[in-house]
Amino acid sequence: MNQIPIYQPSLLGREKEYVNECLNSTWISSKGEFIGRFEKSFSEFTGSLYAVACSNGTAAIHLALIALGIGERDEVIVPTLTYIAPVNAIKYTGATPVFVDSESTTWQISLEDVRNKITPKTRAIMAVHLYGQPCDMPSLRKLADENDIFLVEDCAEAFGSYIGSRHVGTFGHLATYSFFGNKTITTGEGGMVVTNDETFHDRVIHYKGQGLAKQRQYWHDVIGYNYRMTNICAAIGLAQLEQACGFLERKREIAFNYAHHFDQMDIHYQHELPGTTHSFWMFSLLVPYAEQRDLLRDVLQQSGIETRPIFHPVHTMPMYSKRFQTYPVAEKIGSRGINLPSWPDLSEEDQKYIVKCIRIFFDTNKQ
């Protein structure tokens, strides 16, 4: 039986060479040349003026919010259809997450719902580029500026995503990335905060390193965090970044191949919006009926194919469901969605096998 994982990293570049350089130099913790090299290369790739490496993507979001001064009595607008990390990070600061629904066409944050949820307590909007399709950032930035509130981009799933020729993460006041093992480029565990504002950049550095003062050794003038990236992780990240264009090109090939087959089968999937470049971190489809979702996943699992459900809307989870809320679009997508294997080294033969299994399922489970 085939065993096809939902994702696995491709580590065929200079990862081992760079890690061995770290080991030979003995610079294996949070100091070393690869950290600066990775940050510089990442800022150049994304078109950001500044990039700060940190320990993981959730830490990156927390740092971004702290740098903006988000805290108690503040509200931060966030889509309910997202991974849990941005919502939890909002709570870490003491602020209140205010959920909004998604657009049915793009699955991204609903501009209309954002507009309706802005109050005098709103300090920021968190735009999450779900699965690699960009949100409508020009409109969100305009709305944020009109209301004098901050805009943060969660780009954890959107490395290599563009609006026109502009990389996502350059529209907000700050943006964050994740380099977990299933991301387009990985450091094992890691994250990045990017910004074009020098003050925000300096604040992120200050808070990520235990609040260490700049001009006085071992003097801490704020309560900070140990959110630093290791030199070894940065070495892996730099080697991954050198291969990024190839990874992104192959993932687009995989996505377009899935789309070609599913168009013939009348299966809905997340499309690339005109004027944008979808990075297709995970290729995602919707089954016609919610009750089919887990049945299909079980059949694929029995066929040796790993899948994931689309994220459950966060407002339905126990710690965030104490007050009744309903977000119909997010709930519909969350109950019907599946992520398919989408990693760069997925073979054409394995992809054909995945499509074949899905085709057989729908041929035998017609409603």
C-alpha positions in Angstrom: 0.0 0.0 0.0 1.2 3.5 -0.8 2.2 5.8 2.1 1.8 9.4 1.0 2.2 12.0 3.8 0.3 15.2 3.8 3.6 17.0 3.8 7.3 16.4 4.2 10.2 18.9 3.8 12.7 18.7 0.9 16.2 18.9 2.4 18.4 18.3 -0.7 20.2 21.6 -0.7 23.1 22.9 1.5 21.3 22.2 4.8 23.8 19.6 6.0 26.8 21.7 4.9 25.5 24.8 6.7 24.6 22.9 9.9 28.0 21.3 9.9 29.5 24.8 9.7 27.6 25.7 12.8 28.8 22.6 14.6 32.4 23.2 13.6 32.3 26.8 14.7 30.5 25.9 18.0 28.0 28.7 17.4 24.9 26.6 17.8 22.6 28.8 20.0 21.1 32.2 19.3 24.3 33.9 18.1 26.2 33.2 14.9 26.5 34.4 11.3 23.6 32.4 9.8 21.0 34.3 11.8 22.0 37.6 10.2 22.4 36.0 6.8 19.0 34.4 7.0 17.3 37.6 8.1 19.0 39.6 5.3 18.1 37.1 2.6 14.5 36.8 3.8 14.0 40.6 3.9 15.3 40.8 0.3 13.1 37.9 -0.9 9.9 39.4 0.6 10.8 43.1 -0.2 10.7 44.1 3.5 13.2 46.5 5.0 13.6 44.5 8.2 13.3 40.9 9.2 13.8 39.4 12.7 14.1 35.7 13.2 12.5 34.0 16.2 11.7 30.6 17.7 8.4 29.9 15.9 5.5 31.4 14.1 3.3 31.8 17.2 6.1 33.7 18.9 6.4 35.9 15.8 2.7 36.9 16.1 3.0 37.5 19.8 6.1 39.7 19.2 4.3 41.7 16.5 1.4 42.4 18.8 3.6 43.4 21.7 5.7 45.7 19.4 2.4 47.5 18.6 1.6 47.9 22.3 -1.5 45.7 22.1 -2.8 44.8 25.6 -5.7 44.6 28.0 -8.9 46.4 27.0 -7.9 46.3 23.4 -9.7 44.4 20.7 -8.1 42.7 17.7 -10.2 41.6 14.7 -9.3 38.1 13.4 -10.9 35.6 11.1 -12.5 32.6 12.9 -11.4 30.4 9.9 -7.7 30.2 10.8 -5.2 28.1 12.7 -5.4 28.7 16.4 -2.1 30.5 16.7 -3.1 34.1 15.9 -6.1 33.9 18.2 -4.1 32.5 21.1 -1.4 35.1 20.6 -4.0 37.9 20.9 -5.1 36.3 24.2 -1.4 36.2 25.4 -1.4 40.0 25.3 -4.5 40.3 27.4 -6.5 41.7 24.4 -9.8 40.3 23.1 -10.1 38.5 19.8 -13.1 39.7 17.8 -14.0 37.1 15.2 -15.2 37.8 11.7 -16.4 35.6 8.9 -14.7 34.7 5.6 -15.4 35.4 1.9 -17.0 32.4 0.2 -15.0 32.9 -3.0 -11.5 33.2 -1.5 -12.0 31.8 2.0 -10.1 34.9 3.3 -11.2 37.5 5.9 -14.5 39.3 5.0 -13.9 43.0 4.5 -17.6 43.7 5.1 -17.6 41.9 8.4 -14.3 43.6 9.5 -15.9 47.0 8.8 -19.0 46.0 10.9 -16.9 44.8 13.9 -14.7 47.9 14.3 -15.4 49.7 17.7 -13.6 52.4 19.7 -11.7 49.5 21.4 -10.3 48.1 18.1 -6.5 48.4 18.0 -5.6 46.1 15.1 -6.8 43.8 12.3 -5.1 40.5 11.9 -5.3 39.3 8.2 -4.4 35.6 7.8 -3.5 34.6 4.2 -5.2 31.2 4.5 -3.5 28.3 2.7 -1.5 30.8 0.6 -4.2 32.9 -1.2 -3.7 36.6 -0.4 -6.3 38.6 1.4 -7.5 41.9 -0.1 -4.7 43.8 1.5 -5.1 47.2 -0.3 -8.7 47.4 0.9 -7.8 46.2 4.4 -4.9 48.8 4.7 -7.2 51.5 3.5 -9.8 50.5 6.1 -7.2 50.4 8.9 -5.8 53.8 8.0 -9.2 55.3 7.9 -9.9 54.1 11.4 -6.3 54.7 12.7 -5.8 51.1 13.7 -2.9 48.7 13.0 -2.8 46.0 10.4 -0.9 42.8 11.0 -0.4 40.0 8.4 -0.1 36.4 9.4 1.8 35.0 6.4 2.6 31.6 8.0 1.0 29.9 5.0 1.8 32.5 2.4 5.5 32.5 1.8 5.7 33.1 -2.0 2.3 34.8 -2.3 1.9 38.1 -4.1 -0.6 40.8 -4.9 0.6 42.0 -8.3 4.4 42.1 -7.9 4.3 42.8 -4.2 4.9 40.0 -1.7 2.4 39.7 1.1 3.6 40.8 4.4 4.6 44.3 3.0 1.1 45.8 3.3 0.6 45.7 7.1 2.5 47.5 9.8 4.1 44.2 10.7 3.9 40.6 9.3 4.8 37.2 10.6 5.9 33.9 9.1 6.3 30.3 10.3 9.0 27.8 9.3 7.5 24.7 10.9 8.5 21.4 9.2 5.4 21.5 6.9 5.9 25.0 5.6 7.1 25.9 2.1 10.6 26.7 3.6 11.4 25.3 7.0 13.9 25.6 9.8 12.4 22.7 11.8 10.8 25.2 14.2 11.1 28.9 13.6 9.4 32.2 12.7 10.1 35.7 11.3 8.7 39.1 11.9 9.1 41.6 9.1 8.3 45.3 8.9 9.3 48.5 7.0 9.2 50.5 10.3 12.5 50.8 12.1 10.9 51.5 15.5 8.8 48.3 15.3 11.9 46.4 14.2 13.8 47.6 17.3 10.9 46.8 19.6 10.7 43.2 18.2 14.4 42.7 18.8 14.1 44.1 22.3 11.2 41.9 23.4 12.5 38.7 21.8 15.7 38.7 23.7 14.5 38.8 27.3 14.0 42.6 27.2 17.8 43.2 27.2 18.7 46.9 27.1 20.9 48.0 24.2 23.5 50.1 26.0 23.9 48.2 29.3 25.1 44.6 29.6 22.8 42.2 31.3 20.4 45.0 32.2 16.7 44.3 31.4 14.4 47.2 31.2 11.1 45.5 30.1 9.6 42.1 30.7 10.8 40.2 27.6 10.7 36.7 26.2 13.1 34.1 25.1 11.9 33.9 21.5 15.3 33.7 19.8 16.1 31.5 16.8 19.2 29.3 17.0 22.1 29.6 14.5 21.5 25.9 13.5 17.8 26.7 12.6 18.9 29.8 10.6 21.4 27.7 8.7 18.7 25.3 7.6 16.5 28.3 6.8 19.1 29.9 4.6 19.7 26.7 2.7 15.9 26.4 2.2 15.6 29.9 1.0 18.2 29.3 -1.7 15.8 26.6 -3.1 12.6 28.6 -2.5 11.8 29.5 -6.2 12.0 25.8 -7.2 9.8 24.7 -4.3 7.2 27.3 -5.2 7.2 26.5 -8.9 6.8 22.8 -8.2 3.9 23.4 -5.8 2.1 25.5 -8.4 2.5 22.6 -10.9 1.0 20.2 -8.3 -1.9 22.6 -7.7 -2.7 23.2 -11.3 -2.6 19.4 -11.9 -5.1 18.8 -9.1 -7.3 21.7 -10.5 -7.3 20.2 -14.0 -8.6 16.9 -12.7 -11.1 18.4 -10.3 -12.6 20.7 -12.9 -13.5 17.6 -14.8 -15.1 16.1 -11.6 -17.0 19.2 -10.6 -15.1 19.4 -7.3 -14.8 22.8 -5.7 -11.3 24.0 -4.5 -9.6 27.2 -3.4 -8.9 29.2 -6.5 -6.2 31.8 -7.3 -7.7 35.2 -7.4 -6.9 37.3 -10.5 -4.1 39.8 -9.8 -2.6 37.6 -7.1 -0.1 34.8 -6.9 -1.3 31.9 -4.7 1.6 30.0 -3.2 -0.5 26.9 -2.7 1.0 25.9 0.6 -1.7 23.3 0.9 -4.0 22.4 -2.0 -7.5 22.4 -0.5 -10.9 21.2 -1.8 -14.5 21.2 -0.6 -16.6 18.1 -0.7 -20.3 18.7 -1.7 -21.7 17.6 1.7 -20.2 17.9 5.1 -21.0 14.2 5.9 -18.8 13.2 3.0 -15.7 14.9 4.4 -14.6 12.4 7.0 -15.8 9.4 4.9 -13.4 10.6 2.1 -10.6 11.1 4.6 -11.1 7.6 6.0 -11.1 6.1 2.5 -7.9 8.0 1.6 -6.2 7.0 4.8 -7.0 3.3 4.2 -5.4 3.8 0.7 -2.2 5.1 2.3 -2.9 8.8 1.7 -2.7 11.2 4.6 -5.0 14.3 4.5 -6.0 17.1 6.9 -9.3 18.7 7.6 -9.6 22.4 6.9 -9.2 24.3 10.1 -12.2 24.2 12.5 -13.5 27.8 13.0 -11.9 29.0 16.3 -15.2 30.3 17.7 -16.4 26.7 17.9 -13.6 25.6 20.2 -14.3 25.2 23.9 -12.2 28.2 25.2 -13.7 30.5 22.6 -17.3 29.3 22.5 -18.7 30.6 25.8 -20.8 33.2 23.9 -23.0 32.0 21.0 -21.6 33.1 17.7 -22.2 32.0 14.2 -20.2 32.6 11.1 -21.9 30.7 8.2 -19.2 30.9 5.5 -16.4 29.8 7.9 -18.5 27.0 9.3 -19.4 25.7 5.8 -15.8 25.7 4.7 -14.6 24.2 7.9 -17.0 21.3 7.8 -16.4 20.4 4.1 -12.8 21.2 3.5 -9.8 18.8 3.0 -6.1 19.5 2.5 -4.3 17.2 0.1 -0.6 16.2 -0.1 1.1 19.2 -1.7 4.8 18.9 -0.9 7.4 19.8 -3.6 8.8 16.2 -4.0 5.4 14.6 -4.4 5.7 12.5 -7.5 3.4 12.6 -10.5 2.7 8.9 -10.0 1.6 9.5 -6.4 -0.6 12.5 -7.4 -2.3 10.4 -10.1 -3.0 7.8 -7.4 -4.5 10.4 -5.1 -6.8 11.7 -7.8 -7.8 8.2 -8.8 -8.8 7.3 -5.2 -10.9 10.5 -5.0 -12.5 9.9 -8.3 -13.5 6.3 -7.2 -14.9 7.7 -3.9 -17.2 10.2 -5.6 -18.2 7.7 -8.3 -19.4 5.3 -5.6 -20.8 7.9 -3.2 -23.1 10.0 -5.5 -25.8 11.8 -3.6 
